[in-house]
Amino acid sequence: MTEPLLATPNVDPELPPSSDPLGEVLQLLQLTGVLYCNAELTDPWGIEVPELPGVMNVEVVTSGHCWLELDGEAPVFLPEGSLVLIPRGRQHRLRGNRGDRTTPLQDIPVEMIGERFEIMRFGGGGRPTEVTYYGVRFDPYLADRLLQLLPELLHLRTHVDDGSWLHSTIRFIAQEARQRLPGSETVITRLADILVIQAIRTWIEQVRDEDRGWIAALHDRQVGQAMALMHRQPARAWRVDSLAREIGMSRSAFAARFTELVGEPVLQYLTGLRMQLAHRELRETGDTLAQIAERVGYNSEPAFNRAFKRVVGMPPGALRKRHSATA
């Protein structure tokens, strides 16, 4: 099983506060690679990619060019060096040229190189295009707040040999895919993880401040610092006044600004964060409810159970059973 992209936020409380609130939040995505495919395509060709709930689609044009069509959106031309992120796994189509017939993805034969690494060769033998595809799974509960802000389609592009991080990473992925050396699958999946995070970071920097909402709070010097403190030490007995003191604000000014930017009061946000972390612990560990409760800031298991049910909608034990049955 592919390891999560980012480590858990359980850190040494003696470490200094993070100066990167966004980085602390991105840890909650817990991205895990599902499938990597290197597609060697020749005109004419078209692929119908089905809807994949809970999966981010990452598509990179490493050579040639193609078109992407997403219902409700204008067709997007993807030249060499393009990176496309479809955050919510919507059905879409890739074509070598406008009007090329499409074939369902599941009907196209592939060569399996590893458990989740495959090579696709498809098309009519004309102009070549190479597209790398990476499917990323995430826990919708953990990622929900950020995913709501992301657009349906995120398209970044680079120019050949422009020296950008995007071009360098894309070139490295293409090289690894062609050489197929031992360990290539691991290298490619890690590079694709980097592409996802870099794409999200680039989008955040490009959108207008007034459109950022919750993201704007992360960029606020004092509120962002308070959010990072809670993410870094979720089990600490935080109060509004203690957080305000840490960031050098008065209690009333901090409470008002936090609610204005984040959209909910400080302690409500903290409770939601703790339940997000508990949600992951319940899914990924066999620890007792009492152990998990303590790690997310509850000395009483009944109090943890009540808070979890109120926020998530079901008791923690029931959620664990459901995840076990699904697995």
VENQUI-V67661 format. One record per helix or strand. SS is the DSSP state (helix for helix, strand for strand). FROM is the first residue (numbers start at 1). LEN is the number of residues. If there is no record, write none. Layout:
ss = [SS & SS]
from = [FROM & FROM]
len = [LEN & LEN]
This chain:
ss = [helix & strand & strand & strand & strand & strand & strand & strand & strand & helix & strand & strand & strand & helix & strand & helix & helix & helix & helix & helix & helix & helix & helix & helix & helix & helix]
from = [21 & 32 & 46 & 55 & 66 & 76 & 83 & 92 & 103 & 105 & 110 & 117 & 128 & 140 & 154 & 165 & 184 & 209 & 214 & 221 & 240 & 251 & 266 & 289 & 301 & 316]
len = [9 & 11 & 4 & 9 & 4 & 3 & 4 & 4 & 2 & 3 & 3 & 7 & 10 & 10 & 3 & 15 & 23 & 3 & 6 & 12 & 8 & 12 & 19 & 7 & 12 & 11]
